[in-house]
Amino acid sequence: LVQRLWENGRYFKDAMADLGFNIGNSETPITPVILGEAAGAVEFSQKLFERKVFAQSIGFPTVPQGKARIRVMVSAAHSREDLDYGIEVFKAVGKSLRII
């Protein structure tokens, strides 16, 4: 399970970076998608949720001002299909909000 968790994290991070998202330098399976202002991160999170992807927005004071993000927590239980669906939803929302 631990190996699958790390594989899923790498797969997701690679796909998000390839799409042009700022994913920072996380060294864990948790992937930050850094968006900037808190209002934008909240809107992004809401649009993900509307498409059945739960990823929480995080803003100040948890992270520095101007560094609001979506925290994505993949798990060993996610299938490749789950990850691909999430990646496609991030891509669609990112394009609709002109993030990517």
N, C-alpha and C positions, 0 to 999 in steps of 0.2 A: 504493500500500500504506500509506503514512503517513497519508493522508487517511482510509482505511478504518479504520486502527487507532484514530484519534481519534474517528471516528464510533461505532465499537463501544464505546469507553470511555465516551463520553457516554451512549449508549443504556443500557448496563449501570448506570452511576451513577444515571441518572434513574429507572430501574425500581426499583433498590434503595432509593433515597430515598423513592419513592412507597409502598413497602411498609412504611416506618418504620424501616429499619435506619440506624444511625449510621455514615455513611461518611466522616466527617471532612471535611477540606478539601484533598484531594489535587489537585494541578494536573497530574497525569500520567495516562496510561491505567490505571495501577495503582490499584485501588480497595481501600482498607482497610475492612473491616467490623469496627468496634470493638465488642468484646463485654465487656470488663472483665477478669475473672480468667482466668489461663492455663488452668486446668483446664476451664473452660467453652469456651474457644476450641479446645482440643484435642478435646473431645467433639464440638463442632460440626464441625470438620474431618473427624473420623472418620465422622460420619453423612453428610457430603457424599460422602466417598469410597465409602461403601457404596452410594450411588446414582449412582456413576460420575462424580462431579465432583471433580476434584483441586484443592484450594485449601488451602494450607499455613497452619497456625496459627503465630503469632509471639507470644512473650511476653518477659518480662524475662530478660536485660538488653538485648535488641534494642530493645524499647520500654519505656517507664516502667511500673512496677508499677501494676496496675489498669487498664492500657490495652491488654491483650492483644487480638489481632485475628486475622482471617483476611485474608490477602493474596491478592487476586484479580487475576490478570494476564491480561486479555483480549488477543487478538492480531488482526491483520488476517486471519488464516486462519480465525477463527471466523465461521461463518455466523449469520444472524439466528436460525435454528432452534437452533443451538448455544447462543446467548445466552439465548433464551427457555427452553430446557431448564434451563440453569443457574439462571436466575432462579426458575423454578418449584421447583427443588430447594431453593434457599435459602429460599424462602417456606415450603415444607413443613417443613424442619428448624427454621427460626426459630419457626414456630408450635408445633411439637412440644416445643421447649425453652423456650417461653414468652418468647422474645426479642422477638417482634413479636405 
